[in-house]
């Protein structure tokens, strides 16, 4: 069953809203930033290992939301 243009626009808006929320969270929520661990490299390196999976997860989520929005727009442009 094909979606109506209004449903496709709603799909794109939902995905874009998730992207915006993810971006907002990534810039306001900063768990264990490595440079907050201390001035020496010995405490910064473990901090980096804690933050990298968090950043990777955000990037994966944003990639999926972007894909969802792009697909909705493509279907809208070429019904």
N, CA, C and O atoms as a Tripos MOL2 file, in Angstrom:
@<TRIPOS>MOLECULE
protein
  316   315    79     0     0
PROTEIN
NO_CHARGES

@<TRIPOS>ATOM
      1 N           0.8410   -1.1760    0.0000 N.3       1 UNK1
      2 CA          0.0000    0.0000    0.0000 C.3       1 UNK1
      3 C           0.8940    1.2490    0.0000 C.2       1 UNK1
      4 O           1.8100    1.3800    0.8120 O.2       1 UNK1
      5 N           0.6070    2.1320   -0.9060 N.am      2 UNK2
      6 CA          1.3940    3.3600   -1.0080 C.3       2 UNK2
      7 C           0.9150    4.3710    0.0280 C.2       2 UNK2
      8 O          -0.2750    4.4810    0.3230 O.2       2 UNK2
      9 N           1.8730    5.0930    0.5590 N.am      3 UNK3
     10 CA          1.5450    6.1360    1.5320 C.3       3 UNK3
     11 C           1.1700    7.4140    0.7950 C.2       3 UNK3
     12 O           1.6420    7.6910   -0.3070 O.2       3 UNK3
     13 N           0.3170    8.1670    1.4380 N.am      4 UNK4
     14 CA         -0.0700    9.4600    0.8770 C.3       4 UNK4
     15 C           1.0720   10.4610    1.0590 C.2       4 UNK4
     16 O           1.9590   10.2490    1.8850 O.2       4 UNK4
     17 N           1.0480   11.5510    0.2870 N.am      5 UNK5
     18 CA          2.0770   12.5740    0.4900 C.3       5 UNK5
     19 C           2.1210   13.0820    1.9340 C.2       5 UNK5
     20 O           3.2050   13.3370    2.4590 O.2       5 UNK5
     21 N           0.9980   13.2300    2.5640 N.am      6 UNK6
     22 CA          0.9690   13.7050    3.9540 C.3       6 UNK6
     23 C           1.6500   12.6990    4.8800 C.2       6 UNK6
     24 O           2.3580   13.0930    5.8070 O.2       6 UNK6
     25 N           1.4410   11.4020    4.6360 N.am      7 UNK7
     26 CA          2.0890   10.3750    5.4620 C.3       7 UNK7
     27 C           3.6040   10.3630    5.2350 C.2       7 UNK7
     28 O           4.3670   10.1750    6.1820 O.2       7 UNK7
     29 N           4.0440   10.5600    3.9940 N.am      8 UNK8
     30 CA          5.4690   10.6040    3.7030 C.3       8 UNK8
     31 C           6.1210   11.8240    4.3390 C.2       8 UNK8
     32 O           7.2380   11.7380    4.8490 O.2       8 UNK8
     33 N           5.4390   12.9450    4.3130 N.am      9 UNK9
     34 CA          5.9550   14.1530    4.9600 C.3       9 UNK9
     35 C           6.0550   13.9190    6.4630 C.2       9 UNK9
     36 O           7.0360   14.3170    7.0920 O.2       9 UNK9
     37 N           5.0410   13.2750    7.0410 N.am     10 UNK10
     38 CA          5.0760   12.9680    8.4750 C.3      10 UNK10
     39 C           6.2450   12.0390    8.7910 C.2      10 UNK10
     40 O           6.8980   12.2100    9.8210 O.2      10 UNK10
     41 N           6.5280   11.0530    7.9220 N.am     11 UNK11
     42 CA          7.6690   10.1570    8.1180 C.3      11 UNK11
     43 C           8.9770   10.9560    8.1280 C.2      11 UNK11
     44 O           9.8350   10.7570    8.9880 O.2      11 UNK11
     45 N           9.1090   11.8560    7.1650 N.am     12 UNK12
     46 CA         10.3280   12.6770    7.0850 C.3      12 UNK12
     47 C          10.4510   13.5780    8.3090 C.2      12 UNK12
     48 O          11.5360   13.7130    8.8760 O.2      12 UNK12
     49 N           9.3540   14.1890    8.7140 N.am     13 UNK13
     50 CA          9.3890   15.0610    9.8980 C.3      13 UNK13
     51 C           9.7750   14.2860   11.1480 C.2      13 UNK13
     52 O          10.5290   14.7850   11.9840 O.2      13 UNK13
     53 N           9.2640   13.0760   11.2790 N.am     14 UNK14
     54 CA          9.5760   12.2480   12.4470 C.3      14 UNK14
     55 C          11.0670   11.9090   12.4630 C.2      14 UNK14
     56 O          11.7240   12.0330   13.4970 O.2      14 UNK14
     57 N          11.5960   11.4830   11.3190 N.am     15 UNK15
     58 CA         13.0190   11.1390   11.2550 C.3      15 UNK15
     59 C          13.8840   12.3710   11.4960 C.2      15 UNK15
     60 O          14.8860   12.2890   12.2060 O.2      15 UNK15
     61 N          13.5170   13.5010   10.9230 N.am     16 UNK16
     62 CA         14.2930   14.7240   11.1280 C.3      16 UNK16
     63 C          14.2100   15.1790   12.5790 C.2      16 UNK16
     64 O          15.1900   15.6840   13.1260 O.2      16 UNK16
     65 N          13.0600   15.0070   13.2020 N.am     17 UNK17
     66 CA         12.9230   15.3450   14.6180 C.3      17 UNK17
     67 C          13.8380   14.5030   15.4870 C.2      17 UNK17
     68 O          14.4260   15.0010   16.4470 O.2      17 UNK17
     69 N          13.9590   13.2240   15.1470 N.am     18 UNK18
     70 CA         14.8670   12.3440   15.8890 C.3      18 UNK18
     71 C          16.3140   12.7900   15.6910 C.2      18 UNK18
     72 O          17.1120   12.7700   16.6280 O.2      18 UNK18
     73 N          16.6470   13.1970   14.4510 N.am     19 UNK19
     74 CA         18.0020   13.6890   14.1900 C.3      19 UNK19
     75 C          18.2880   14.9270   15.0360 C.2      19 UNK19
     76 O          19.3400   15.0270   15.6660 O.2      19 UNK19
     77 N          17.3490   15.8620   15.0460 N.am     20 UNK20
     78 CA         17.5350   17.0840   15.8240 C.3      20 UNK20
     79 C          17.7080   16.7680   17.3060 C.2      20 UNK20
     80 O          18.5630   17.3510   17.9730 O.2      20 UNK20
     81 N          16.8960   15.8470   17.8190 N.am     21 UNK21
     82 CA         17.0020   15.4740   19.2310 C.3      21 UNK21
     83 C          18.3660   14.8350   19.5130 C.2      21 UNK21
     84 O          18.9970   15.1360   20.5260 O.2      21 UNK21
     85 N          18.8140   13.9610   18.6230 N.am     22 UNK22
     86 CA         20.1160   13.3230   18.8090 C.3      22 UNK22
     87 C          21.2580   14.3230   18.7860 C.2      22 UNK22
     88 O          22.1930   14.2320   19.5810 O.2      22 UNK22
     89 N          21.1760   15.2720   17.8740 N.am     23 UNK23
     90 CA         22.2110   16.3020   17.8050 C.3      23 UNK23
     91 C          22.1910   17.1480   19.0680 C.2      23 UNK23
     92 O          23.2410   17.4580   19.6300 O.2      23 UNK23
     93 N          21.0010   17.5190   19.5130 N.am     24 UNK24
     94 CA         20.8760   18.3260   20.7310 C.3      24 UNK24
     95 C          21.4490   17.5720   21.9270 C.2      24 UNK24
     96 O          22.1610   18.1600   22.7410 O.2      24 UNK24
     97 N          21.1480   16.2820   22.0440 N.am     25 UNK25
     98 CA         21.6600   15.4910   23.1590 C.3      25 UNK25
     99 C          23.1750   15.3650   23.0980 C.2      25 UNK25
    100 O          23.8490   15.3910   24.1270 O.2      25 UNK25
    101 N          23.7040   15.2300   21.8930 N.am     26 UNK26
    102 CA         25.1490   15.0540   21.7810 C.3      26 UNK26
    103 C          25.9030   16.3240   22.1180 C.2      26 UNK26
    104 O          27.0790   16.2640   22.4780 O.2      26 UNK26
    105 N          25.2570   17.4640   22.0110 N.am     27 UNK27
    106 CA         25.9510   18.7090   22.3200 C.3      27 UNK27
    107 C          25.6690   19.2070   23.7320 C.2      27 UNK27
    108 O          26.3540   20.1100   24.2130 O.2      27 UNK27
    109 N          24.6770   18.6370   24.4010 N.am     28 UNK28
    110 CA         24.3710   19.0790   25.7640 C.3      28 UNK28
    111 C          24.7040   18.0310   26.8080 C.2      28 UNK28
    112 O          24.9450   18.3750   27.9640 O.2      28 UNK28
    113 N          24.7220   16.7530   26.4290 N.am     29 UNK29
    114 CA         25.0470   15.6660   27.3470 C.3      29 UNK29
    115 C          26.4400   15.1900   27.0280 C.2      29 UNK29
    116 O          26.6810   14.6350   25.9560 O.2      29 UNK29
    117 N          27.3470   15.3980   27.9330 N.am     30 UNK30
    118 CA         28.7450   15.0150   27.6840 C.3      30 UNK30
    119 C          29.2490   14.1120   28.8030 C.2      30 UNK30
    120 O          29.8980   14.5860   29.7350 O.2      30 UNK30
    121 N          28.9580   12.8200   28.7200 N.am     31 UNK31
    122 CA         29.4120   11.9210   29.7820 C.3      31 UNK31
    123 C          30.9110   11.6560   29.7050 C.2      31 UNK31
    124 O          31.4120   11.2190   28.6690 O.2      31 UNK31
    125 N          31.6060   11.9100   30.7610 N.am     32 UNK32
    126 CA         33.0190   11.5270   30.8870 C.3      32 UNK32
    127 C          33.9000   12.0700   29.7780 C.2      32 UNK32
    128 O          34.6900   11.3190   29.2060 O.2      32 UNK32
    129 N          33.7900   13.3240   29.4630 N.am     33 UNK33
    130 CA         34.6950   13.8690   28.4430 C.3      33 UNK33
    131 C          36.1290   13.6110   28.8810 C.2      33 UNK33
    132 O          36.4730   13.8400   30.0400 O.2      33 UNK33
    133 N          36.9620   13.1400   27.9710 N.am     34 UNK34
    134 CA         38.3310   12.7630   28.3460 C.3      34 UNK34
    135 C          39.1090   13.8910   29.0000 C.2      34 UNK34
    136 O          39.8510   13.6510   29.9520 O.2      34 UNK34
    137 N          38.9570   15.1040   28.5150 N.am     35 UNK35
    138 CA         39.7530   16.1960   29.0790 C.3      35 UNK35
    139 C          39.3020   16.6120   30.4680 C.2      35 UNK35
    140 O          39.9830   17.3960   31.1290 O.2      35 UNK35
    141 N          38.1580   16.0950   30.9230 N.am     36 UNK36
    142 CA         37.7310   16.4060   32.2880 C.3      36 UNK36
    143 C          38.3540   15.4290   33.2920 C.2      36 UNK36
    144 O          38.2190   15.6040   34.5030 O.2      36 UNK36
    145 N          39.0320   14.4040   32.7780 N.am     37 UNK37
    146 CA         39.6160   13.3940   33.6590 C.3      37 UNK37
    147 C          40.8280   13.9260   34.4010 C.2      37 UNK37
    148 O          41.0860   13.5260   35.5360 O.2      37 UNK37
    149 N          41.5560   14.8040   33.7830 N.am     38 UNK38
    150 CA         42.7530   15.3350   34.4110 C.3      38 UNK38
    151 C          43.7340   15.8150   33.3700 C.2      38 UNK38
    152 O          43.5520   15.5650   32.1780 O.2      38 UNK38
    153 N          44.7650   16.4970   33.8030 N.am     39 UNK39
    154 CA         45.6960   17.0920   32.8500 C.3      39 UNK39
    155 C          46.6900   16.1110   32.2320 C.2      39 UNK39
    156 O          47.3530   16.4470   31.2500 O.2      39 UNK39
    157 N          46.8030   14.9320   32.7770 N.am     40 UNK40
    158 CA         47.8170   14.0080   32.2580 C.3      40 UNK40
    159 C          47.2120   12.9870   31.2940 C.2      40 UNK40
    160 O          46.0260   12.6710   31.3820 O.2      40 UNK40
    161 N          48.0200   12.4800   30.3890 N.am     41 UNK41
    162 CA         47.5640   11.5360   29.3760 C.3      41 UNK41
    163 C          47.0970   10.2180   29.9850 C.2      41 UNK41
    164 O          46.2460    9.5400   29.4080 O.2      41 UNK41
    165 N          47.6380    9.8490   31.1370 N.am     42 UNK42
    166 CA         47.2620    8.5700   31.7400 C.3      42 UNK42
    167 C          45.7950    8.5320   32.1340 C.2      42 UNK42
    168 O          45.1820    7.4660   32.0900 O.2      42 UNK42
    169 N          45.2180    9.6540   32.5160 N.am     43 UNK43
    170 CA         43.7920    9.6560   32.8490 C.3      43 UNK43
    171 C          42.9350   10.0330   31.6550 C.2      43 UNK43
    172 O          41.7510    9.6940   31.6320 O.2      43 UNK43
    173 N          43.4830   10.7210   30.6620 N.am     44 UNK44
    174 CA         42.7030   11.1130   29.4880 C.3      44 UNK44
    175 C          42.4180    9.9250   28.5730 C.2      44 UNK44
    176 O          41.3220    9.8290   28.0220 O.2      44 UNK44
    177 N          43.3680    9.0320   28.4020 N.am     45 UNK45
    178 CA         43.1900    7.8970   27.4990 C.3      45 UNK45
    179 C          42.0160    7.0070   27.9250 C.2      45 UNK45
    180 O          41.1850    6.6880   27.0740 O.2      45 UNK45
    181 N          41.9000    6.5910   29.1890 N.am     46 UNK46
    182 CA         40.7200    5.8030   29.5680 C.3      46 UNK46
    183 C          39.4200    6.5840   29.3550 C.2      46 UNK46
    184 O          38.3900    6.0010   29.0160 O.2      46 UNK46
    185 N          39.4730    7.8860   29.5530 N.am     47 UNK47
    186 CA         38.2780    8.7020   29.3130 C.3      47 UNK47
    187 C          37.8690    8.6710   27.8590 C.2      47 UNK47
    188 O          36.6780    8.6440   27.5480 O.2      47 UNK47
    189 N          38.8420    8.6750   26.9610 N.am     48 UNK48
    190 CA         38.5450    8.6170   25.5310 C.3      48 UNK48
    191 C          37.8840    7.2880   25.1770 C.2      48 UNK48
    192 O          36.9760    7.2430   24.3470 O.2      48 UNK48
    193 N          38.3340    6.2200   25.7990 N.am     49 UNK49
    194 CA         37.7540    4.9090   25.5190 C.3      49 UNK49
    195 C          36.3090    4.8160   26.0030 C.2      49 UNK49
    196 O          35.5200    4.0470   25.4550 O.2      49 UNK49
    197 N          35.9630    5.5800   27.0070 N.am     50 UNK50
    198 CA         34.5750    5.5840   27.4790 C.3      50 UNK50
    199 C          33.6790    6.3980   26.5660 C.2      50 UNK50
    200 O          32.5160    6.0380   26.3790 O.2      50 UNK50
    201 N          34.1760    7.4790   25.9910 N.am     51 UNK51
    202 CA         33.3380    8.3690   25.1930 C.3      51 UNK51
    203 C          33.1880    7.9120   23.7460 C.2      51 UNK51
    204 O          32.1730    8.2060   23.1150 O.2      51 UNK51
    205 N          34.1770    7.2000   23.2070 N.am     52 UNK52
    206 CA         34.1060    6.8010   21.8040 C.3      52 UNK52
    207 C          32.8980    5.9300   21.4730 C.2      52 UNK52
    208 O          32.2630    6.1790   20.4480 O.2      52 UNK52
    209 N          32.5370    4.9220   22.2760 N.am     53 UNK53
    210 CA         31.3290    4.1490   21.9610 C.3      53 UNK53
    211 C          30.0650    5.0160   21.9960 C.2      53 UNK53
    212 O          29.1420    4.7970   21.2110 O.2      53 UNK53
    213 N          30.0220    5.9940   22.8990 N.am     54 UNK54
    214 CA         28.8770    6.9030   22.9780 C.3      54 UNK54
    215 C          28.7490    7.7060   21.6840 C.2      54 UNK54
    216 O          27.6570    7.8230   21.1290 O.2      54 UNK54
    217 N          29.8520    8.2520   21.2110 N.am     55 UNK55
    218 CA         29.8430    9.0400   19.9800 C.3      55 UNK55
    219 C          29.4880    8.1530   18.7850 C.2      55 UNK55
    220 O          28.7360    8.5660   17.9020 O.2      55 UNK55
    221 N          30.0240    6.9510   18.7620 N.am     56 UNK56
    222 CA         29.7070    6.0140   17.6830 C.3      56 UNK56
    223 C          28.2280    5.6640   17.6570 C.2      56 UNK56
    224 O          27.6300    5.5750   16.5840 O.2      56 UNK56
    225 N          27.6370    5.4650   18.8220 N.am     57 UNK57
    226 CA         26.1990    5.1690   18.8910 C.3      57 UNK57
    227 C          25.3540    6.3220   18.3850 C.2      57 UNK57
    228 O          24.3730    6.1150   17.6710 O.2      57 UNK57
    229 N          25.7350    7.5400   18.7540 N.am     58 UNK58
    230 CA         25.0170    8.7100   18.2540 C.3      58 UNK58
    231 C          25.1110    8.7980   16.7340 C.2      58 UNK58
    232 O          24.1190    9.0810   16.0610 O.2      58 UNK58
    233 N          26.2930    8.5580   16.1990 N.am     59 UNK59
    234 CA         26.4830    8.6190   14.7460 C.3      59 UNK59
    235 C          25.6320    7.5620   14.0460 C.2      59 UNK59
    236 O          25.0280    7.8450   13.0110 O.2      59 UNK59
    237 N          25.5750    6.3580   14.5920 N.am     60 UNK60
    238 CA         24.7460    5.3040   14.0010 C.3      60 UNK60
    239 C          23.2790    5.6880   14.0110 C.2      60 UNK60
    240 O          22.5800    5.4900   13.0170 O.2      60 UNK60
    241 N          22.8020    6.2390   15.1280 N.am     61 UNK61
    242 CA         21.4080    6.6740   15.2130 C.3      61 UNK61
    243 C          21.1160    7.7650   14.1880 C.2      61 UNK61
    244 O          20.1110    7.6980   13.4800 O.2      61 UNK61
    245 N          21.9820    8.7600   14.1040 N.am     62 UNK62
    246 CA         21.7700    9.8640   13.1670 C.3      62 UNK62
    247 C          21.7910    9.3670   11.7210 C.2      62 UNK62
    248 O          21.0270    9.8580   10.8900 O.2      62 UNK62
    249 N          22.6550    8.4010   11.4120 N.am     63 UNK63
    250 CA         22.7030    7.8320   10.0630 C.3      63 UNK63
    251 C          21.3690    7.1480    9.7390 C.2      63 UNK63
    252 O          20.8470    7.3110    8.6360 O.2      63 UNK63
    253 N          20.8260    6.4010   10.6690 N.am     64 UNK64
    254 CA         19.5500    5.7130   10.4420 C.3      64 UNK64
    255 C          18.4100    6.7140   10.2760 C.2      64 UNK64
    256 O          17.5600    6.5360    9.4040 O.2      64 UNK64
    257 N          18.3770    7.7560   11.0910 N.am     65 UNK65
    258 CA         17.3170    8.7650   10.9700 C.3      65 UNK65
    259 C          17.4300    9.5080    9.6460 C.2      65 UNK65
    260 O          16.4200    9.8080    9.0100 O.2      65 UNK65
    261 N          18.6570    9.8030    9.2300 N.am     66 UNK66
    262 CA         18.8630   10.4780    7.9510 C.3      66 UNK66
    263 C          18.3790    9.6000    6.8010 C.2      66 UNK66
    264 O          17.7450   10.0860    5.8640 O.2      66 UNK66
    265 N          18.6760    8.3240    6.8760 N.am     67 UNK67
    266 CA         18.2200    7.3860    5.8490 C.3      67 UNK67
    267 C          16.6940    7.3600    5.7890 C.2      67 UNK67
    268 O          16.1180    7.4180    4.7030 O.2      67 UNK67
    269 N          16.0400    7.2750    6.9410 N.am     68 UNK68
    270 CA         14.5760    7.2620    6.9800 C.3      68 UNK68
    271 C          13.9970    8.5230    6.3510 C.2      68 UNK68
    272 O          13.0560    8.4460    5.5620 O.2      68 UNK68
    273 N          14.5450    9.6670    6.6890 N.am     69 UNK69
    274 CA         14.0510   10.9310    6.1430 C.3      69 UNK69
    275 C          14.2940   10.9920    4.6400 C.2      69 UNK69
    276 O          13.4260   11.4310    3.8850 O.2      69 UNK69
    277 N          15.4640   10.5550    4.2090 N.am     70 UNK70
    278 CA         15.7930   10.5740    2.7830 C.3      70 UNK70
    279 C          14.8570    9.6830    1.9860 C.2      70 UNK70
    280 O          14.4020   10.0600    0.9060 O.2      70 UNK70
    281 N          14.5690    8.5040    2.5170 N.am     71 UNK71
    282 CA         13.6580    7.5950    1.8220 C.3      71 UNK71
    283 C          12.2580    8.1840    1.7100 C.2      71 UNK71
    284 O          11.6160    8.0630    0.6670 O.2      71 UNK71
    285 N          11.7880    8.8120    2.7640 N.am     72 UNK72
    286 CA         10.4540    9.4280    2.7180 C.3      72 UNK72
    287 C          10.4090   10.5350    1.6720 C.2      72 UNK72
    288 O           9.4310   10.6550    0.9330 O.2      72 UNK72
    289 N          11.4600   11.3400    1.6070 N.am     73 UNK73
    290 CA         11.5070   12.4220    0.6220 C.3      73 UNK73
    291 C          11.5870   11.8540   -0.7960 C.2      73 UNK73
    292 O          10.9310   12.3720   -1.7000 O.2      73 UNK73
    293 N          12.3760   10.8000   -1.0060 N.am     74 UNK74
    294 CA         12.4660   10.1830   -2.3350 C.3      74 UNK74
    295 C          11.1150    9.6320   -2.7810 C.2      74 UNK74
    296 O          10.7140    9.8000   -3.9330 O.2      74 UNK74
    297 N          10.4220    8.9750   -1.8580 N.am     75 UNK75
    298 CA          9.1030    8.4250   -2.2120 C.3      75 UNK75
    299 C           8.1160    9.5560   -2.5030 C.2      75 UNK75
    300 O           7.2320    9.4070   -3.3460 O.2      75 UNK75
    301 N           8.2630   10.6570   -1.8250 N.am     76 UNK76
    302 CA          7.3980   11.8030   -2.0660 C.3      76 UNK76
    303 C           7.6930   12.4090   -3.4400 C.2      76 UNK76
    304 O           6.7710   12.7880   -4.1620 O.2      76 UNK76
    305 N           8.9630   12.4990   -3.7960 N.am     77 UNK77
    306 CA          9.3590   13.0810   -5.0640 C.3      77 UNK77
    307 C           9.0280   12.1680   -6.2480 C.2      77 UNK77
    308 O           8.7230   12.6500   -7.3390 O.2      77 UNK77
    309 N           9.0860   10.8500   -6.0340 N.am     78 UNK78
    310 CA          8.8150    9.8700   -7.1020 C.3      78 UNK78
    311 C           7.8020    8.8430   -6.6250 C.2      78 UNK78
    312 O           8.1610    7.7140   -6.2890 O.2      78 UNK78
    313 N           6.5480    9.2330   -6.5960 N.am     79 UNK79
    314 CA          5.5200    8.3120   -6.0650 C.3      79 UNK79
    315 C           5.3580    7.0400   -6.8780 C.2      79 UNK79
    316 O           4.5330    6.1910   -6.5390 O.2      79 UNK79
@<TRIPOS>BOND
     1     1     2 1
     2     2     3 1
     3     3     4 2
     4     3     5 am
     5     5     6 1
     6     6     7 1
     7     7     8 2
     8     7     9 am
     9     9    10 1
    10    10    11 1
    11    11    12 2
    12    11    13 am
    13    13    14 1
    14    14    15 1
    15    15    16 2
    16    15    17 am
    17    17    18 1
    18    18    19 1
    19    19    20 2
    20    19    21 am
    21    21    22 1
    22    22    23 1
    23    23    24 2
    24    23    25 am
    25    25    26 1
    26    26    27 1
    27    27    28 2
    28    27    29 am
    29    29    30 1
    30    30    31 1
    31    31    32 2
    32    31    33 am
    33    33    34 1
    34    34    35 1
    35    35    36 2
    36    35    37 am
    37    37    38 1
    38    38    39 1
    39    39    40 2
    40    39    41 am
    41    41    42 1
    42    42    43 1
    43    43    44 2
    44    43    45 am
    45    45    46 1
    46    46    47 1
    47    47    48 2
    48    47    49 am
    49    49    50 1
    50    50    51 1
    51    51    52 2
    52    51    53 am
    53    53    54 1
    54    54    55 1
    55    55    56 2
    56    55    57 am
    57    57    58 1
    58    58    59 1
    59    59    60 2
    60    59    61 am
    61    61    62 1
    62    62    63 1
    63    63    64 2
    64    63    65 am
    65    65    66 1
    66    66    67 1
    67    67    68 2
    68    67    69 am
    69    69    70 1
    70    70    71 1
    71    71    72 2
    72    71    73 am
    73    73    74 1
    74    74    75 1
    75    75    76 2
    76    75    77 am
    77    77    78 1
    78    78    79 1
    79    79    80 2
    80    79    81 am
    81    81    82 1
    82    82    83 1
    83    83    84 2
    84    83    85 am
    85    85    86 1
    86    86    87 1
    87    87    88 2
    88    87    89 am
    89    89    90 1
    90    90    91 1
    91    91    92 2
    92    91    93 am
    93    93    94 1
    94    94    95 1
    95    95    96 2
    96    95    97 am
    97    97    98 1
    98    98    99 1
    99    99   100 2
   100    99   101 am
   101   101   102 1
   102   102   103 1
   103   103   104 2
   104   103   105 am
   105   105   106 1
   106   106   107 1
   107   107   108 2
   108   107   109 am
   109   109   110 1
   110   110   111 1
   111   111   112 2
   112   111   113 am
   113   113   114 1
   114   114   115 1
   115   115   116 2
   116   115   117 am
   117   117   118 1
   118   118   119 1
   119   119   120 2
   120   119   121 am
   121   121   122 1
   122   122   123 1
   123   123   124 2
   124   123   125 am
   125   125   126 1
   126   126   127 1
   127   127   128 2
   128   127   129 am
   129   129   130 1
   130   130   131 1
   131   131   132 2
   132   131   133 am
   133   133   134 1
   134   134   135 1
   135   135   136 2
   136   135   137 am
   137   137   138 1
   138   138   139 1
   139   139   140 2
   140   139   141 am
   141   141   142 1
   142   142   143 1
   143   143   144 2
   144   143   145 am
   145   145   146 1
   146   146   147 1
   147   147   148 2
   148   147   149 am
   149   149   150 1
   150   150   151 1
   151   151   152 2
   152   151   153 am
   153   153   154 1
   154   154   155 1
   155   155   156 2
   156   155   157 am
   157   157   158 1
   158   158   159 1
   159   159   160 2
   160   159   161 am
   161   161   162 1
   162   162   163 1
   163   163   164 2
   164   163   165 am
   165   165   166 1
   166   166   167 1
   167   167   168 2
   168   167   169 am
   169   169   170 1
   170   170   171 1
   171   171   172 2
   172   171   173 am
   173   173   174 1
   174   174   175 1
   175   175   176 2
   176   175   177 am
   177   177   178 1
   178   178   179 1
   179   179   180 2
   180   179   181 am
   181   181   182 1
   182   182   183 1
   183   183   184 2
   184   183   185 am
   185   185   186 1
   186   186   187 1
   187   187   188 2
   188   187   189 am
   189   189   190 1
   190   190   191 1
   191   191   192 2
   192   191   193 am
   193   193   194 1
   194   194   195 1
   195   195   196 2
   196   195   197 am
   197   197   198 1
   198   198   199 1
   199   199   200 2
   200   199   201 am
   201   201   202 1
   202   202   203 1
   203   203   204 2
   204   203   205 am
   205   205   206 1
   206   206   207 1
   207   207   208 2
   208   207   209 am
   209   209   210 1
   210   210   211 1
   211   211   212 2
   212   211   213 am
   213   213   214 1
   214   214   215 1
   215   215   216 2
   216   215   217 am
   217   217   218 1
   218   218   219 1
   219   219   220 2
   220   219   221 am
   221   221   222 1
   222   222   223 1
   223   223   224 2
   224   223   225 am
   225   225   226 1
   226   226   227 1
   227   227   228 2
   228   227   229 am
   229   229   230 1
   230   230   231 1
   231   231   232 2
   232   231   233 am
   233   233   234 1
   234   234   235 1
   235   235   236 2
   236   235   237 am
   237   237   238 1
   238   238   239 1
   239   239   240 2
   240   239   241 am
   241   241   242 1
   242   242   243 1
   243   243   244 2
   244   243   245 am
   245   245   246 1
   246   246   247 1
   247   247   248 2
   248   247   249 am
   249   249   250 1
   250   250   251 1
   251   251   252 2
   252   251   253 am
   253   253   254 1
   254   254   255 1
   255   255   256 2
   256   255   257 am
   257   257   258 1
   258   258   259 1
   259   259   260 2
   260   259   261 am
   261   261   262 1
   262   262   263 1
   263   263   264 2
   264   263   265 am
   265   265   266 1
   266   266   267 1
   267   267   268 2
   268   267   269 am
   269   269   270 1
   270   270   271 1
   271   271   272 2
   272   271   273 am
   273   273   274 1
   274   274   275 1
   275   275   276 2
   276   275   277 am
   277   277   278 1
   278   278   279 1
   279   279   280 2
   280   279   281 am
   281   281   282 1
   282   282   283 1
   283   283   284 2
   284   283   285 am
   285   285   286 1
   286   286   287 1
   287   287   288 2
   288   287   289 am
   289   289   290 1
   290   290   291 1
   291   291   292 2
   292   291   293 am
   293   293   294 1
   294   294   295 1
   295   295   296 2
   296   295   297 am
   297   297   298 1
   298   298   299 1
   299   299   300 2
   300   299   301 am
   301   301   302 1
   302   302   303 1
   303   303   304 2
   304   303   305 am
   305   305   306 1
   306   306   307 1
   307   307   308 2
   308   307   309 am
   309   309   310 1
   310   310   311 1
   311   311   312 2
   312   311   313 am
   313   313   314 1
   314   314   315 1
   315   315   316 2
@<TRIPOS>SUBSTRUCTURE
     1 UNK1         2 RESIDUE 1 A UNK
     2 UNK2         6 RESIDUE 1 A UNK
     3 UNK3        10 RESIDUE 1 A UNK
     4 UNK4        14 RESIDUE 1 A UNK
     5 UNK5        18 RESIDUE 1 A UNK
     6 UNK6        22 RESIDUE 1 A UNK
     7 UNK7        26 RESIDUE 1 A UNK
     8 UNK8        30 RESIDUE 1 A UNK
     9 UNK9        34 RESIDUE 1 A UNK
    10 UNK10       38 RESIDUE 1 A UNK
    11 UNK11       42 RESIDUE 1 A UNK
    12 UNK12       46 RESIDUE 1 A UNK
    13 UNK13       50 RESIDUE 1 A UNK
    14 UNK14       54 RESIDUE 1 A UNK
    15 UNK15       58 RESIDUE 1 A UNK
    16 UNK16       62 RESIDUE 1 A UNK
    17 UNK17       66 RESIDUE 1 A UNK
    18 UNK18       70 RESIDUE 1 A UNK
    19 UNK19       74 RESIDUE 1 A UNK
    20 UNK20       78 RESIDUE 1 A UNK
    21 UNK21       82 RESIDUE 1 A UNK
    22 UNK22       86 RESIDUE 1 A UNK
    23 UNK23       90 RESIDUE 1 A UNK
    24 UNK24       94 RESIDUE 1 A UNK
    25 UNK25       98 RESIDUE 1 A UNK
    26 UNK26      102 RESIDUE 1 A UNK
    27 UNK27      106 RESIDUE 1 A UNK
    28 UNK28      110 RESIDUE 1 A UNK
    29 UNK29      114 RESIDUE 1 A UNK
    30 UNK30      118 RESIDUE 1 A UNK
    31 UNK31      122 RESIDUE 1 A UNK
    32 UNK32      126 RESIDUE 1 A UNK
    33 UNK33      130 RESIDUE 1 A UNK
    34 UNK34      134 RESIDUE 1 A UNK
    35 UNK35      138 RESIDUE 1 A UNK
    36 UNK36      142 RESIDUE 1 A UNK
    37 UNK37      146 RESIDUE 1 A UNK
    38 UNK38      150 RESIDUE 1 A UNK
    39 UNK39      154 RESIDUE 1 A UNK
    40 UNK40      158 RESIDUE 1 A UNK
    41 UNK41      162 RESIDUE 1 A UNK
    42 UNK42      166 RESIDUE 1 A UNK
    43 UNK43      170 RESIDUE 1 A UNK
    44 UNK44      174 RESIDUE 1 A UNK
    45 UNK45      178 RESIDUE 1 A UNK
    46 UNK46      182 RESIDUE 1 A UNK
    47 UNK47      186 RESIDUE 1 A UNK
    48 UNK48      190 RESIDUE 1 A UNK
    49 UNK49      194 RESIDUE 1 A UNK
    50 UNK50      198 RESIDUE 1 A UNK
    51 UNK51      202 RESIDUE 1 A UNK
    52 UNK52      206 RESIDUE 1 A UNK
    53 UNK53      210 RESIDUE 1 A UNK
    54 UNK54      214 RESIDUE 1 A UNK
    55 UNK55      218 RESIDUE 1 A UNK
    56 UNK56      222 RESIDUE 1 A UNK
    57 UNK57      226 RESIDUE 1 A UNK
    58 UNK58      230 RESIDUE 1 A UNK
    59 UNK59      234 RESIDUE 1 A UNK
    60 UNK60      238 RESIDUE 1 A UNK
    61 UNK61      242 RESIDUE 1 A UNK
    62 UNK62      246 RESIDUE 1 A UNK
    63 UNK63      250 RESIDUE 1 A UNK
    64 UNK64      254 RESIDUE 1 A UNK
    65 UNK65      258 RESIDUE 1 A UNK
    66 UNK66      262 RESIDUE 1 A UNK
    67 UNK67      266 RESIDUE 1 A UNK
    68 UNK68      270 RESIDUE 1 A UNK
    69 UNK69      274 RESIDUE 1 A UNK
    70 UNK70      278 RESIDUE 1 A UNK
    71 UNK71      282 RESIDUE 1 A UNK
    72 UNK72      286 RESIDUE 1 A UNK
    73 UNK73      290 RESIDUE 1 A UNK
    74 UNK74      294 RESIDUE 1 A UNK
    75 UNK75      298 RESIDUE 1 A UNK
    76 UNK76      302 RESIDUE 1 A UNK
    77 UNK77      306 RESIDUE 1 A UNK
    78 UNK78      310 RESIDUE 1 A UNK
    79 UNK79      314 RESIDUE 1 A UNK
